[in-house]
Amino acid sequence: MDYAFRGCGTLKKRPDFGEKGAGTMAGKKRKRGFTLIELLIVMAIIGILAAVAIPMYKNYLIRAKVADVANAMRYIATAMNNYMIDLTVGGGTSAWPACPDLPAIQTSLGVGLSNVSRIGAAQISHDTGEIVATLVNVDGLVDGRTLTLTPVVGPDGSVSWTWGGTIETRFIPKQ
């Protein structure tokens, strides 16, 4: 082995190029792991994904809970259609039931909504037939606001329904 004299009075062993991997990177052991910049890049990507995904997830949760209320309201609308058919078939004139609260809806139409925990209050207007439900236990964005289902009677007596309410339009169900 040869020794070389390096500055400042130190001796350093010269590599013997006949040895395996001497003088190359293959001869040195590389440390394993991630560099700081690699970890920072991964953290930035995760942060960007979370910033986009969390609001979208919250939006989908609210829509799913509002859909639960919409299904219950459709159930009331079906019962109201049956109520009108029963009146007109019996020779009476068409009229909407007067239901100022949930117990009256259950009594008049036979619709039980006790399992729907997202409706705080509901009523049916005797004059217009509009169903109004106040939302609770959904999210702070929609709690206390209303979802309405308004009937439109056609000239042939058919009834179509239109959604509305005081909640944001992005949460109102599609026709």
Residue pairs with C-beta under 8 A, 6 or more apart in sequence:
1 13
1 14
1 16
2 13
2 14
2 16
3 11
3 12
3 13
3 14
4 11
4 12
4 13
4 14
5 11
6 12
15 22
15 23
16 22
17 23
19 27
20 27
21 27
58 139
59 170
61 139
62 138
62 139
62 141
62 142
62 171
63 171
65 118
65 137
65 138
65 139
66 118
66 135
66 138
66 142
66 147
66 167
66 171
66 172
66 173
67 173
68 116
68 118
69 116
69 118
69 119
69 133
69 135
69 138
69 147
70 147
70 163
70 173
72 113
72 116
72 119
72 133
73 122
73 131
73 133
73 147
73 149
74 149
74 161
75 111
75 113
76 105
76 109
76 111
76 113
76 122
76 124
76 131
76 149
77 131
77 149
77 151
77 161
79 109
79 110
79 111
80 96
80 97
80 109
80 124
80 129
80 131
80 151
81 159
83 96
83 97
83 108
83 109
84 94
84 95
84 96
84 159
87 93
87 94
87 95
88 94
88 157
94 153
94 157
95 126
96 124
96 125
96 126
96 127
96 128
96 129
96 151
97 108
97 109
97 124
97 126
98 104
98 108
98 124
98 126
99 105
99 108
99 109
99 122
99 123
99 124
100 123
101 121
101 122
101 123
102 113
102 119
102 121
102 122
104 123
105 111
105 113
105 122
105 123
105 124
106 112
106 113
113 119
113 122
117 136
117 137
118 135
118 136
118 137
118 138
119 133
119 134
119 135
119 136
120 134
120 135
120 136
120 144
121 133
121 134
122 131
122 132
122 133
122 134
123 131
123 132
124 130
124 131
124 132
125 132
128 150
128 151
129 150
129 151
130 148
130 149
130 150
130 151
131 148
131 149
131 150
132 146
132 147
132 148
132 165
133 146
133 147
133 148
134 144
134 145
134 146
135 142
135 143
135 144
135 145
135 146
135 147
135 167
136 143
136 144
137 143
141 167
141 168
141 171
142 167
142 168
142 171
145 165
145 166
145 167
146 165
146 166
146 167
147 163
147 164
147 165
147 167
147 172
148 163
148 164
148 165
149 161
149 162
149 163
149 164
150 161
150 162
150 163
150 164
151 159
151 160
151 161
151 162
152 159
152 160
152 161
152 162
153 159
154 160
162 175
163 172
163 173
163 174
163 175
164 172
165 172
